[in-house]
Amino acid sequence: MPRSSNVYILSGYANPAHLENVRSETEHISKVRWGQDGHQIELSETNSLVEDKYSLNLSSAQYVVEGFKTQETDNASHNINRQAMIHHHPRGHREKHLQFKLQKENEVIRMTLENLNTDDYQRCIKGFLSVSQKIIELERTEGNIRADLQGFFFNDRVRELDVDRRFLLEHIKQAYRNESIRLDNGEPVTPEKLQELKSEIHLLPFLDWEE
């Protein structure tokens, strides 16, 4: 993907009323950000203007502010920070890949997507946007959020992307078969580890395929 053909996909499916654009000399960031009562969710697309670099990132954080501690508040207190990214950068990790920071053990896994041309990669980005709807809905349900987050983040065109979601999941499935889903230590994900990852409900939408 040369710099002259940067990928701009989020703007076509985001709610224009809440889409922010921040442009500097080196990068262009488009994002939709929602926050209320300690909850934060952000979906952002970053294009480098000086090198071959792109990422679409979904991140969420929930912070519980504690007052006087009791045994009950100690047990209930939690700090959550989750992140999922579809990414391309020519240095470091050269391959186009998905990267996740999981809630359970603060571990990172990477899913390398192989044999993708430019059109395929853009379909995977669109598939990522489609999956993002499910992740955001999980955040809404888990956080007892009453706001219409789907309407806040997306326009009606996002419904067209279900076919791209299936396309992305097929490539993730192939990555697993090729041992291209790996832990941060470089070890491939085993069948046992895959079942453990599927128990993480915020990751499951990316693993929702038959083995």
C-alpha positions in Angstrom: 0.0 0.0 0.0 1.9 3.1 -1.1 1.4 6.3 0.7 -0.3 7.8 -2.4 -3.2 5.3 -1.9 -3.9 5.6 1.8 -6.9 3.6 3.1 -9.9 5.6 4.3 -12.8 3.3 5.2 -14.1 4.4 8.6 -15.5 7.6 7.3 -17.8 5.7 4.9 -19.5 3.8 7.8 -19.2 6.1 10.8 -22.0 8.4 12.0 -20.9 11.8 10.4 -22.2 13.7 13.4 -19.6 12.2 15.7 -16.7 11.6 13.3 -13.6 13.6 14.2 -10.7 14.2 11.9 -7.3 15.2 13.2 -4.6 15.9 10.6 -1.0 16.7 11.2 2.1 16.8 9.0 2.7 13.1 9.6 -0.6 11.4 10.0 -4.4 11.7 9.6 -6.6 10.2 12.3 -10.4 9.7 11.9 -12.2 8.7 15.1 -15.5 8.3 16.9 -15.2 8.5 20.6 -17.9 8.0 23.2 -17.6 8.5 27.0 -19.9 8.7 30.0 -19.8 7.8 33.7 -16.3 6.4 33.5 -16.8 4.4 30.3 -14.8 5.2 27.2 -14.9 3.6 23.8 -13.0 4.8 20.8 -12.9 3.5 17.2 -10.1 5.2 15.2 -8.4 4.9 11.8 -4.9 6.2 11.4 -3.1 6.8 8.1 0.5 7.8 8.1 1.3 10.6 5.6 5.0 9.9 5.5 5.3 6.1 5.4 3.4 3.0 4.5 1.5 2.6 7.8 -2.1 2.1 8.7 -4.2 0.9 11.6 -7.9 0.6 12.5 -8.2 0.4 16.3 -11.0 -0.3 18.7 -10.2 0.4 22.3 -12.3 0.6 25.4 -11.7 1.4 29.0 -13.8 1.3 32.1 -12.5 2.8 35.3 -14.4 2.4 38.6 -13.6 5.3 41.0 -13.5 4.0 44.5 -14.4 6.0 47.7 -13.8 4.6 51.2 -12.7 1.0 50.8 -14.6 -1.8 52.3 -14.3 -5.5 51.7 -17.2 -5.3 49.2 -15.7 -2.4 47.2 -12.3 -4.1 47.2 -13.8 -7.2 45.7 -15.9 -5.3 43.2 -13.2 -2.8 42.0 -11.8 -3.4 38.6 -9.9 -1.6 35.9 -10.5 -2.8 32.3 -8.5 -1.8 29.2 -9.2 -3.7 26.0 -7.8 -3.2 22.5 -8.2 -4.8 19.1 -6.4 -3.6 16.0 -6.0 -4.4 12.3 -2.7 -3.1 11.3 -0.1 -2.8 8.6 3.4 -1.4 9.0 6.4 -2.2 6.8 8.8 -2.3 9.8 8.6 -4.6 12.8 5.7 -6.8 12.0 5.7 -6.7 8.2 2.6 -8.8 7.7 -0.9 -7.4 7.8 -2.3 -8.7 11.2 -4.8 -8.4 13.9 -3.6 -7.7 17.4 -5.5 -7.9 20.6 -4.8 -6.9 24.2 -6.9 -9.2 26.3 -8.6 -8.5 29.6 -7.8 -11.7 31.4 -4.0 -11.8 31.7 -3.0 -8.6 29.9 -1.6 -10.8 27.2 -1.3 -10.0 23.5 -2.0 -12.3 20.6 -1.4 -11.6 16.9 -3.3 -13.1 14.0 -1.3 -12.8 10.8 -3.4 -12.5 7.7 -1.7 -14.1 4.7 -2.0 -13.9 0.9 -4.0 -10.7 0.9 -3.9 -8.3 -2.0 -5.0 -4.6 -1.5 -8.7 -5.4 -2.2 -8.6 -8.3 0.2 -7.0 -6.2 3.0 -9.7 -3.6 2.6 -12.4 -6.2 2.8 -10.8 -7.4 6.1 -10.8 -3.8 7.4 -14.5 -3.6 6.6 -15.0 -7.0 8.3 -13.2 -5.6 11.3 -15.7 -2.7 11.4 -18.6 -5.2 11.2 -17.2 -7.2 14.1 -16.7 -3.9 16.0 -20.5 -3.5 16.2 -20.7 -6.7 18.3 -17.8 -5.6 20.6 -19.4 -2.2 21.2 -22.7 -3.9 21.9 -21.0 -6.1 24.5 -19.6 -3.0 26.1 -23.0 -1.5 26.2 -24.6 -4.6 27.8 -21.8 -5.2 30.2 -21.7 -1.6 31.3 -25.5 -1.2 31.6 -25.2 1.7 29.1 -28.5 3.0 27.9 -27.2 5.1 25.1 -27.7 3.8 21.5 -24.0 3.1 20.8 -24.7 1.5 17.4 -26.3 4.7 16.3 -23.7 6.9 17.9 -20.8 5.1 16.1 -22.2 4.0 12.8 -24.4 5.0 9.9 -26.9 2.6 8.2 -24.3 1.5 5.6 -22.5 -0.6 8.2 -25.2 -3.2 7.7 -23.7 -3.9 4.3 -20.5 -5.3 5.8 -21.7 -8.7 7.1 -20.3 -10.4 4.0 -16.9 -8.8 4.8 -17.2 -10.0 8.4 -17.5 -13.6 7.1 -14.6 -12.9 4.7 -12.4 -11.8 7.6 -13.4 -14.7 9.8 -12.4 -17.1 7.1 -9.0 -15.6 6.9 -8.6 -15.8 10.7 -9.7 -19.4 10.5 -7.0 -20.0 7.9 -4.4 -18.2 10.1 -5.2 -20.6 12.9 -4.8 -23.6 10.7 -1.4 -22.2 9.5 -0.3 -21.6 13.0 -0.3 -17.9 12.3 -2.2 -17.0 15.4 0.5 -16.5 18.0 1.0 -15.4 21.6 3.3 -12.5 22.4 6.1 -15.0 23.1 5.9 -16.3 19.5 4.2 -19.6 20.4 1.3 -20.7 18.1 -2.1 -20.9 19.7 -2.9 -24.5 20.5 -6.4 -26.0 20.4 -6.6 -25.8 24.2 -5.5 -22.2 24.1 -8.0 -21.4 21.4 -10.8 -22.7 23.7 -9.5 -20.5 26.5 -9.4 -17.5 24.2 -13.0 -18.2 23.1 -14.1 -17.8 26.7 -13.1 -14.1 26.5 -16.4 -12.7 25.3 -14.9 -9.6 23.8 -12.6 -11.7 21.7 -15.1 -14.4 20.7 -16.6 -12.4 17.8 -13.3 -12.6 16.0 -13.1 -16.4 16.7 -16.7 -17.2 15.8 -16.0 -19.9 13.2 -16.2 -23.6 13.1 -12.9 -25.5 13.4 
